[in-house]
Amino acid sequence: MKTRILVAAVVTAFSGAVFAQSGTVQRDVNQQNRIEQGLQSGQLDTREAARLEREESKLERDQSRALRDGNLSAAEKARLAREQNRTSRDISREKHDAQKGNPASASSRRMQADVQRDRNQQSRIEQGVRSGQLTDREAARLEHGQARDSSLQARAGADGHVGAREQRREQRNENRQSRRIARQKHDAQRR
C-alpha cells in the first residue's frame, strides 16, 4: 500500500512538471497561430509580425534557459507566464490597431509560410514533451533553436518586407531545426 502511494506521488510530481513545460510550449503554439491568422486576415502587416516574432524569440530563449537544468521552478514558471501574457497582449494590440497588411502580397505570404512552419515545429516539440520522447534538456535545446529561427524571421521582416533570398535562408535554418527535432524525438533518451 505504501509503495503504491509513493509511486502515485512520484508519478503525480513528474506529470506536473511535464504538464507545466508542455503548457508553456502549447501556449507558444497558440501565439504562433494568432500571428499567422493576423497575417492571413490582414490585421497584421509584415513589420508587425516581425516585431511579434522578435518577442517570441526572446520568450523561447528564456524558456530554453529555464529548462536547461531539467527543472522548471515556480519562479521560472511565473516569469515565463508573465512574458507570455505580455506577448499575448502585444499580439492583440497589434492585431487591433489601425495598421493593415496585404495578405496577398509576396512578402506577407513568405512571412505566413515561415510562421506556419514555426508553429508546426513548436507543435512537434510539444507533442514530444507530452509523449516523453523529449527530455527537458532536449526540449530546452530545441527551444533555443526555435528562438534562433524566430530571430531570423524578425530580422527578415523588420523592414516590412521579406524577400525570397531571406526566406531561403530561413528555410535552410528551419530544415536543420526540423532534422534536430526528429533526431531528438527518436533517440534512445526517454523521460
C-alpha positions as CSV (number, residue, x, y, z in Angstrom):
1,M,0.0,0.0,0.0
2,K,2.8,2.4,0.9
3,T,4.6,1.6,-2.3
4,R,1.5,2.4,-4.3
5,I,1.1,5.7,-2.6
6,L,4.8,6.5,-3.1
7,V,4.6,5.5,-6.8
8,A,1.4,7.6,-7.2
9,A,3.2,10.6,-5.6
10,V,6.2,10.3,-7.9
11,V,4.0,10.0,-11.0
12,T,1.9,13.0,-10.0
13,A,5.0,15.1,-9.4
14,F,6.5,14.0,-12.7
15,S,3.3,14.6,-14.7
16,G,3.0,18.1,-13.1
17,A,6.4,19.0,-14.4
18,V,5.6,17.6,-17.8
19,F,2.3,19.5,-17.8
20,A,3.9,22.8,-16.8
21,Q,6.5,22.5,-19.5
22,S,4.0,21.3,-22.1
23,G,1.7,24.1,-21.2
24,T,4.3,26.7,-22.0
25,V,5.1,25.1,-25.3
26,Q,1.4,24.8,-26.2
27,R,0.9,28.5,-25.4
28,D,3.8,29.2,-27.9
29,V,1.9,27.2,-30.5
30,N,-1.3,29.2,-29.8
31,Q,0.5,32.5,-30.1
32,Q,2.1,31.5,-33.4
33,N,-1.4,30.6,-34.6
34,R,-2.6,34.0,-33.7
35,I,0.2,35.7,-35.5
36,E,-0.4,33.6,-38.6
37,Q,-4.1,34.3,-38.5
38,G,-3.4,38.0,-38.2
39,L,-1.2,37.9,-41.3
40,Q,-3.8,35.9,-43.2
41,S,-6.6,38.3,-42.4
42,G,-4.6,41.4,-43.0
43,Q,-4.8,42.5,-39.3
44,L,-1.0,42.3,-39.2
45,D,1.5,43.6,-41.7
46,T,4.9,42.1,-42.1
47,R,6.7,44.6,-39.9
48,E,4.2,44.0,-37.0
49,A,4.6,40.2,-37.4
50,A,8.4,40.6,-37.3
51,R,8.2,42.6,-34.1
52,L,6.0,39.8,-32.6
53,E,8.4,37.2,-33.8
54,R,11.2,39.1,-32.0
55,E,9.2,38.8,-28.8
56,E,8.6,35.1,-29.4
57,S,12.3,34.7,-29.9
58,K,13.1,36.3,-26.6
59,L,10.4,34.1,-24.9
60,E,11.8,30.9,-26.4
61,R,15.3,31.8,-25.3
62,D,14.1,32.4,-21.8
63,Q,12.2,29.1,-21.9
64,S,15.4,27.4,-23.1
65,R,17.4,28.8,-20.2
66,A,14.8,27.9,-17.7
67,L,14.6,24.3,-18.9
68,R,18.4,23.9,-19.3
69,D,18.8,22.4,-15.8
70,G,15.9,19.9,-16.4
71,N,13.6,21.6,-13.9
72,L,11.1,24.4,-14.1
73,S,10.9,26.2,-10.7
74,A,7.8,28.1,-9.6
75,A,9.6,31.4,-10.0
76,E,10.6,30.4,-13.6
77,K,7.1,29.4,-14.4
78,A,5.7,32.7,-13.1
79,R,8.3,34.7,-15.0
80,L,7.5,32.8,-18.2
81,A,3.8,33.2,-17.7
82,R,4.3,37.0,-17.3
83,E,6.3,37.1,-20.5
84,Q,3.7,35.0,-22.4
85,N,0.9,37.3,-21.1
86,R,2.9,40.4,-22.3
87,T,3.4,38.8,-25.7
88,S,-0.3,37.9,-25.9
89,R,-1.3,41.4,-25.1
90,D,1.1,42.7,-27.8
91,I,-0.4,40.3,-30.4
92,S,-3.9,41.6,-29.5
93,R,-2.8,45.2,-29.6
94,E,-1.1,44.8,-33.0
95,K,-4.0,42.9,-34.5
96,H,-6.5,45.6,-33.5
97,D,-4.6,48.8,-34.3
98,A,-5.2,50.9,-37.4
99,Q,-2.4,49.3,-39.5
100,K,-3.5,46.8,-42.1
101,G,-1.4,44.4,-44.1
102,N,-1.9,42.9,-47.5
103,P,-2.2,39.2,-47.0
104,A,-1.9,38.6,-50.8
105,S,1.5,40.3,-51.1
106,A,4.5,38.1,-51.7
107,S,6.2,39.3,-48.6
108,S,3.2,38.6,-46.4
109,R,2.8,35.1,-47.9
110,R,6.5,34.4,-47.2
111,M,6.1,35.5,-43.6
112,Q,2.9,33.4,-43.3
113,A,4.7,30.3,-44.5
114,D,7.6,30.9,-42.1
115,V,5.3,31.5,-39.1
116,Q,3.2,28.4,-40.0
117,R,6.4,26.2,-40.2
118,D,7.5,27.7,-36.8
119,R,4.1,26.8,-35.4
120,N,4.3,23.2,-36.7
121,Q,7.8,22.7,-35.2
122,Q,6.6,24.1,-31.9
123,S,3.7,21.5,-32.1
124,R,6.2,18.7,-32.7
125,I,8.2,19.8,-29.7
126,E,5.1,20.0,-27.6
127,Q,4.0,16.5,-28.7
128,G,7.4,15.1,-27.9
129,V,7.3,16.6,-24.4
130,R,3.8,15.2,-23.8
131,S,4.7,11.7,-25.1
132,G,8.0,11.6,-23.1
133,Q,10.1,11.3,-26.3
134,L,11.9,14.5,-25.3
135,T,13.7,15.1,-22.1
136,D,13.6,18.5,-20.5
137,R,17.2,19.2,-21.7
138,E,16.4,18.1,-25.2
139,A,13.3,20.4,-25.2
140,A,15.5,23.2,-23.9
141,R,18.0,22.8,-26.8
142,L,15.1,22.6,-29.3
143,E,13.5,25.8,-27.8
144,H,16.9,27.5,-28.3
145,G,16.8,26.5,-31.9
146,Q,13.3,27.8,-32.3
147,A,14.4,31.1,-30.8
148,R,17.1,31.3,-33.4
149,D,14.6,30.7,-36.2
150,S,12.2,33.3,-34.8
151,S,15.0,35.8,-34.5
152,L,15.8,35.3,-38.2
153,Q,12.2,35.8,-39.1
154,A,12.1,39.0,-37.0
155,R,15.3,40.3,-38.8
156,A,13.9,39.4,-42.2
157,G,10.7,41.3,-41.7
158,A,12.0,44.2,-39.7
159,D,12.0,46.5,-42.7
160,G,8.4,45.4,-43.6
161,H,9.4,43.2,-46.5
162,V,10.6,39.5,-46.6
163,G,12.5,38.8,-49.8
164,A,12.9,35.5,-51.5
165,R,16.5,35.3,-50.5
166,E,15.8,36.0,-46.9
167,Q,13.1,33.2,-47.0
168,R,15.5,30.7,-48.4
169,R,18.0,31.4,-45.6
170,E,15.2,31.0,-43.1
171,Q,14.1,27.7,-44.7
172,R,17.6,26.3,-44.6
173,N,17.7,27.0,-40.8
174,E,14.2,25.6,-40.4
175,N,15.2,22.5,-42.2
176,R,18.1,22.0,-39.9
177,Q,15.8,22.6,-36.9
178,S,13.3,20.1,-38.2
179,R,16.0,17.4,-38.5
180,R,17.1,18.2,-34.9
181,I,13.6,17.7,-33.7
182,A,13.3,14.4,-35.5
183,R,16.7,13.1,-34.2
184,Q,15.9,14.2,-30.6
185,K,12.4,12.6,-30.6
186,H,13.7,9.3,-32.0
187,D,16.8,8.8,-30.0
188,A,17.1,6.4,-27.1
189,Q,16.7,9.1,-24.4
190,R,13.3,9.0,-22.6
191,R,11.9,10.9,-19.8
